[in-house]
Amino acid sequence: MTPHRQWPVSFISKDDRRLPGVLQLSSGGVWEIHTAGHHHRLRLLHAWPSFAWFGLRFSLGQHLQQDGSATRNIRLNVWRHRVSPSAWRALHVLAARQAAMPDRATPKDVP
């Protein structure tokens, strides 16, 4: 799938280490995290918008994990100073849409 939007993020790993990564929303409406040579498909669970950062919690489900382990949640932070104003607004719009309709894919015509 082609990336539609991308945001640099701080990825908080299982052992609470902060790792750099890229949050990506594909043209098909699928969220993914790309970090340290790996990528995982995600499902948005919750979003915490703020003035300086945007906190996001995603589910990395059993059907998405290669090792078949149980569902786990990951937390991501997007920092406002690291993205353009239009990317910042788009993240707010896209997260709000998926929070309102979580089982519906995000259309690719979003600004």
Backbone hydrogen bonds, N-H to C=O, Kabsch-Sander energy under -0.5 kcal/mol:
donor,donor_aa,acceptor,acceptor_aa,energy
4,H,25,L,-2.8
5,R,25,L,-2.0
7,W,23,L,-2.7
9,V,21,G,-2.5
10,S,77,N,-2.1
11,F,9,V,-0.6
11,F,19,L,-3.9
12,I,75,R,-2.0
13,S,11,F,-0.8
13,S,17,R,-2.7
16,D,13,S,-2.1
19,L,11,F,-3.3
19,L,17,R,-0.6
21,G,9,V,-1.8
22,V,34,H,-2.2
23,L,7,W,-3.2
24,Q,32,E,-3.0
25,L,5,R,-2.5
26,S,24,Q,-0.5
26,S,30,V,-2.5
27,S,2,T,-2.6
29,G,26,S,-1.9
31,W,42,L,-0.7
32,E,24,Q,-2.5
33,I,40,H,-2.1
34,H,22,V,-2.5
35,T,33,I,-0.5
35,T,38,H,-2.4
38,H,35,T,-2.2
40,H,33,I,-1.9
42,L,31,W,-2.6
43,R,59,S,-1.4
45,L,57,R,-3.0
46,H,57,R,-1.7
48,W,55,G,-3.4
50,S,53,W,-1.0
54,F,78,V,-2.2
55,G,48,W,-2.4
56,L,76,L,-2.8
57,R,46,H,-2.9
58,F,74,I,-2.7
59,S,43,R,-2.8
60,L,72,R,-3.3
61,G,59,S,-0.8
64,L,61,G,-1.4
65,Q,61,G,-1.2
68,G,65,Q,-0.8
72,R,60,L,-1.6
74,I,58,F,-2.5
75,R,12,I,-0.6
76,L,56,L,-2.8
77,N,10,S,-1.6
78,V,54,F,-2.2
79,W,77,N,-0.5
80,R,52,A,-2.6
82,R,79,W,-1.7
83,V,80,R,-1.5
88,W,84,S,-2.4
89,R,85,P,-2.2
90,A,86,S,-2.4
91,L,87,A,-2.1
92,H,88,W,-1.7
93,V,89,R,-2.4
94,L,90,A,-2.9
95,A,91,L,-2.4
96,A,92,H,-2.2
97,R,93,V,-2.3
98,Q,94,L,-2.1
99,A,95,A,-2.1
100,A,96,A,-1.9
101,M,97,R,-2.0
104,R,101,M,-1.6
110,V,107,P,-0.8
